């Protein structure tokens, strides 16, 4: 018992001497509860809806007003032809579209039935199914309200799922898993590797060598860059061979984007290690600063559109959000750099800023 008490006292003294560890240990459960509580949302809100109305009339205008008045749908475009829908779905500006047939009001009044089409982005199959069901129920309610006594108005909706018509959940999660795995390999392992040099005292031997700080960083993180790139190739092979996830876009572009995200994650790991002095704090810091946000706020599991506005704003600075968007766009939608230039630019700028900040912080800490 005395040995156990001595061990406990030693650990308590060690924690008290390292206030950063104590602060992180106290703050970690608070951050987790807040993130999980607000990010885990399955509600259907803020749905980006496009309308194709070749011949607007009182019936189509009435249904459009009903969609807009629900507070769930946000009409992002009203188009005359279905050909104009493709860019909106490719860029993600529209999640769903309602396509009216020409002369919809006359068909509604003088023919047995009027037709419209509901097109839904099923990249996220769960959200896609909810959107389809909600839009269909809205049309059904509006149809019953229009039906006069003695005559029933009939609207025949045709549904279509884009990009993931079979609604396979693996098509949603496997591309997002790339961001999660690369974050573990790049950010977490890099942060632990560099802080290990400080704890073991071998950093001093590196300081007296002719190597400059940036050369030390390159030497330490280069193996993880190679491992990360091998992981991208491995995940792609598993996605194609085991889970049958489609790869409709350019594989070289996806590999290049994966390399860019690896550099971003490595920069985050370097920055965490530069600000910490122990592997324990570095591991917790990498967990809180990189892994949790990339899982919860990237759209990997929970749709960003369903989150509160503050978390949606925070997600703009989460690199994983942009890589998940890029990976799903290339693999499921088959789009290229012409549509993905914005998330690619954001990742590139983020990488440069993090590299500059981490190199400067690492150099300052060494001095």
C-alpha positions in Angstrom: 0.0 0.0 0.0 2.8 2.4 0.8 4.3 1.8 -2.6 0.9 2.5 -4.2 0.5 5.7 -2.2 4.0 6.8 -3.2 3.2 6.2 -6.9 -0.1 8.1 -6.6 1.7 11.1 -4.9 4.4 11.0 -7.6 1.8 11.1 -10.4 -0.2 13.9 -8.7 3.0 16.0 -8.3 3.9 15.3 -11.9 0.5 16.6 -13.1 0.7 19.7 -10.8 4.1 20.5 -12.2 2.6 20.4 -15.7 -0.4 22.8 -15.6 -1.0 22.4 -19.4 -1.8 18.7 -18.9 -4.2 19.5 -16.1 -5.9 22.2 -18.1 -6.3 20.0 -21.2 -7.6 17.0 -19.1 -10.2 19.3 -17.5 -11.2 21.0 -20.8 -11.3 17.9 -22.9 -14.6 16.4 -21.6 -16.2 19.9 -21.8 -15.2 20.3 -25.4 -16.4 16.8 -26.2 -19.8 17.3 -24.7 -20.3 20.6 -26.4 -19.2 19.3 -29.8 -21.1 16.1 -29.7 -24.2 17.8 -28.2 -24.4 20.4 -31.0 -22.9 18.6 -33.9 -24.9 15.3 -33.7 -28.0 16.4 -35.5 -30.2 14.4 -37.8 -32.8 17.1 -38.3 -33.6 18.2 -41.9 -33.0 21.9 -42.0 -31.7 24.5 -44.4 -32.2 22.3 -47.5 -30.8 23.9 -50.7 -33.7 23.5 -53.2 -33.6 24.3 -56.9 -36.9 24.7 -58.9 -37.2 23.9 -62.6 -40.3 25.7 -63.8 -40.5 26.0 -67.6 -43.9 27.7 -67.6 -44.7 29.4 -64.2 -48.4 29.5 -63.3 -50.5 29.9 -60.2 -50.1 26.2 -59.3 -46.3 26.1 -59.5 -46.0 29.4 -57.8 -48.2 28.2 -55.0 -46.2 25.0 -54.4 -43.0 27.0 -54.6 -44.3 29.4 -51.9 -45.3 26.4 -49.8 -41.7 25.0 -49.9 -40.3 28.4 -49.1 -42.7 29.0 -46.1 -41.8 25.8 -44.3 -38.5 27.1 -43.0 -36.8 23.8 -43.9 -36.2 24.5 -47.6 -34.2 27.4 -49.0 -34.8 28.0 -52.7 -31.4 28.7 -54.3 -32.4 28.9 -57.9 -35.4 28.9 -60.2 -34.5 27.5 -63.6 -36.3 27.2 -67.0 -34.6 23.9 -68.0 -33.3 20.8 -66.4 -30.0 21.1 -68.1 -29.1 24.0 -65.8 -29.4 21.7 -62.8 -26.2 19.8 -63.4 -23.7 22.5 -62.3 -25.8 23.2 -59.1 -25.6 19.5 -58.1 -22.0 19.2 -59.0 -20.9 22.1 -56.9 -23.3 21.2 -54.0 -25.2 24.5 -54.4 -28.4 22.4 -54.6 -29.2 19.3 -52.6 -32.6 18.7 -54.1 -34.6 19.9 -57.1 -38.3 19.9 -57.9 -39.0 19.8 -61.7 -42.5 20.8 -62.9 -43.8 19.6 -66.3 -44.8 22.4 -68.7 -48.3 23.7 -68.3 -48.6 22.2 -64.8 -51.7 24.1 -63.8 -53.7 22.9 -66.8 -52.7 19.3 -66.3 -53.7 19.7 -62.7 -57.2 20.9 -63.5 -58.2 19.3 -66.8 -56.3 15.9 -66.9 -56.3 12.9 -64.6 -53.0 13.8 -63.1 -50.1 16.3 -63.1 -46.5 15.2 -63.0 -43.4 16.6 -61.3 -40.0 15.1 -60.5 -38.1 15.2 -57.2 -34.3 14.9 -57.8 -32.2 14.4 -54.6 -28.4 14.4 -54.0 -27.9 11.0 -52.3 -24.2 11.4 -51.6 -25.4 11.2 -48.0 -28.0 8.4 -48.3 -29.6 9.0 -44.9 -30.0 12.7 -45.6 -31.1 12.0 -49.1 -33.9 9.6 -48.0 -35.1 12.2 -45.4 -35.1 14.9 -48.0 -37.0 12.8 -50.5 -39.6 11.8 -47.9 -40.1 15.3 -46.6 -40.5 16.8 -50.1 -43.0 14.0 -51.0 -45.0 14.6 -47.9 -45.1 18.4 -48.6 -46.5 17.7 -52.1 -49.0 15.2 -50.7 -50.3 17.8 -48.1 -50.5 20.5 -50.8 -52.4 18.1 -53.1 -55.0 17.3 -50.5 -55.5 21.0 -49.7 -56.1 21.7 -53.4 -58.7 19.0 -53.9 -62.2 20.4 -54.1 -65.2 18.6 -52.9 -66.2 15.8 -55.3 -63.0 15.8 -57.2 -59.5 14.8 -56.1 -56.4 16.5 -57.5 -53.7 14.0 -58.4 -50.0 14.9 -58.5 -47.7 12.1 -59.5 -44.2 12.7 -58.2 -41.3 10.8 -59.8 -38.3 10.4 -57.5 -34.7 10.1 -58.6 -31.5 9.8 -56.5 -28.3 11.3 -57.9 -24.7 10.1 -57.4 -25.6 7.2 -55.0 -28.8 5.7 -56.4 -28.4 2.4 -54.4 -28.0 4.4 -51.2 -25.0 2.5 -50.1 -23.7 3.9 -46.8 -20.1 2.8 -47.7 -20.2 5.4 -50.5 -20.7 8.0 -47.8 -18.3 6.9 -45.2 -15.3 5.4 -47.0 -14.2 8.7 -48.7 -14.6 10.5 -45.4 -12.5 7.8 -43.7 -9.5 9.0 -45.7 -9.5 12.3 -43.8 -9.8 10.5 -40.5 -7.0 8.0 -41.1 -4.7 10.7 -42.6 -5.3 12.9 -39.6 -4.2 10.1 -37.2 -1.1 9.3 -39.2 0.0 12.8 -40.0 -1.1 15.1 -37.1 -1.1 12.7 -34.2 2.1 10.8 -35.0 4.0 13.9 -36.0 3.1 15.7 -32.8 4.2 12.7 -30.7 7.4 12.2 -32.7 8.7 15.7 -32.2 7.8 16.0 -28.5 9.5 12.7 -27.9 12.8 14.3 -28.9 12.2 17.0 -26.3 11.4 14.5 -23.5 14.3 12.2 -24.2 16.7 15.1 -24.5 17.9 14.2 -28.0 16.7 17.6 -29.3 19.8 19.2 -27.9 22.0 17.0 -30.1 20.0 18.1 -33.1 20.4 21.8 -32.1 24.1 21.6 -32.0 24.2 20.0 -35.4 24.5 22.1 -38.6 20.9 21.4 -39.4 18.5 24.3 -39.5 15.1 24.1 -37.8 13.2 23.6 -41.0 15.6 20.8 -41.9 15.0 19.1 -38.6 11.2 19.3 -39.2 11.6 17.9 -42.7 13.7 15.0 -41.5 11.2 14.1 -38.8 8.0 14.4 -40.8 9.2 13.1 -44.2 8.6 9.4 -43.2 5.0 10.2 -42.2 4.5 12.0 -45.5 5.4 8.8 -47.3 3.3 6.7 -45.0 0.3 9.0 -45.5 0.6 8.8 -49.2 0.8 5.0 -49.1 -2.3 5.1 -46.9 -4.2 7.1 -49.5 -3.4 4.5 -52.1 -4.3 1.6 -49.8 -7.6 3.2 -48.8 -8.5 3.8 -52.5 -7.8 0.1 -53.3 -9.9 -1.0 -50.4 -12.7 1.3 -51.4 -12.7 0.0 -54.9 -12.1 -3.7 -54.3 -13.8 -4.4 -51.0 -16.6 -1.8 -50.7 -17.2 -1.2 -54.4 -17.2 2.5 -54.0 -17.2 4.2 -57.4 -14.3 6.3 -58.6 -15.9 8.4 -61.3 -13.3 11.2 -61.3 -9.6 11.5 -62.0 -7.5 9.3 -59.7 -4.4 11.4 -60.1 -6.3 14.5 -59.0 -7.5 12.6 -55.9 -4.0 11.5 -55.1 -2.7 15.0 -55.5 -5.5 16.3 -53.2 -4.6 13.6 -50.7 -1.0 14.7 -50.7 -2.1 18.3 -50.1 -4.2 17.2 -47.1 -1.3 15.2 -45.7 0.8 18.4 -45.8 -2.0 20.3 -44.0 -2.2 17.6 -41.3 1.5 17.4 -40.9 1.6 21.2 -40.4 -1.0 20.9 -37.7 1.0 18.2 -35.9 4.2 20.3 -36.1 2.3 23.3 -34.6 0.9 21.2 -31.7 4.4 19.8 -31.0 6.0 23.2 -31.1 3.5 24.4 -28.4 3.9 21.4 -26.1 6.7 19.8 -24.1 5.5 16.3 -23.4 4.0 13.5 -25.5 1.0 13.3 -23.2 0.0 16.9 -23.8 0.9 16.6 -27.5 -1.4 13.6 -27.9 -4.3 15.3 -26.2 -3.7 18.5 -28.1 -3.7 16.7 -31.4 -6.9 14.8 -30.4 -8.7 17.9 -29.4 -7.3 20.2 -32.1 -7.4 17.9 -35.1 -9.1 14.5 -34.7 -12.4 15.6 -33.0 -13.0 18.6 -35.3 -12.2 16.5 -38.4 -14.7 13.8 -37.3 -17.5 16.0 -36.0 -17.4 19.2 -38.0 -16.2 18.0 -41.4 -19.5 16.5 -42.6 -17.8 13.1 -42.4 -20.7 11.7 -40.3 -23.1 14.5 -39.6 -24.3 17.0 -42.3 -22.8 20.5 -41.8 -26.1 22.1 -42.9 -27.9 20.6 -39.9 -25.5 22.1 -37.3 -26.0 25.4 -35.5 -24.7 28.5 -37.4 -21.7 29.0 -35.0 -20.5 25.4 -35.7 -21.0 25.9 -39.4 -18.8 29.0 -39.3 -16.1 27.1 -37.3 -16.2 24.3 -39.8 -14.9 26.7 -42.5 -11.4 26.5 -40.8 -11.5 22.7 -40.5 -9.3 21.2 -43.2 -11.1 17.9 -43.1 -14.3 19.5 -44.2 -12.7 20.6 -47.5 -11.0 17.3 -48.1 -14.1 15.3 -47.4 -15.9 17.5 -50.0 -13.1 17.0 -52.5 -12.9 13.2 -52.0 -16.7 12.7 -52.3 -16.8 15.1 -55.3 -14.2 13.2 -57.2 -15.3 9.7 -56.3 -19.1 9.9 -56.3 -19.8 12.9 -58.6 -16.8 12.6 -61.0 -16.1 16.3 -60.9 -12.7 17.9 -61.6 -10.7 20.9 -60.5 -13.0 23.2 -62.4 -15.6 22.6 -59.7 -13.2 21.9 -56.8 -10.9 24.8 -57.1 -12.3 26.6 -54.1 -11.8 23.9 -51.5 -8.4 23.1 -53.1 -7.4 26.8 -52.8 -8.6 26.9 -49.1 -6.6 23.8 -48.3 -3.5 25.2 -50.1 -3.7 28.6 -48.2 -4.3 26.8 -44.9 -1.2 24.6 -45.5 1.0 27.6 -46.2 -0.3 29.5 -43.1 0.2 26.4 -40.9 3.6 25.7 -42.2 4.7 29.3 -41.6 3.2 29.4 -38.1 4.6 25.9 -37.1 8.1 26.6 -38.4 8.2 30.0 -36.7 6.9 28.5 -33.4 9.2 25.6 -33.6 12.2 27.8 -34.1 11.2 30.2 -31.3 10.8 27.2 -28.9 14.2 25.9 -29.8 15.8 29.2 -29.1 
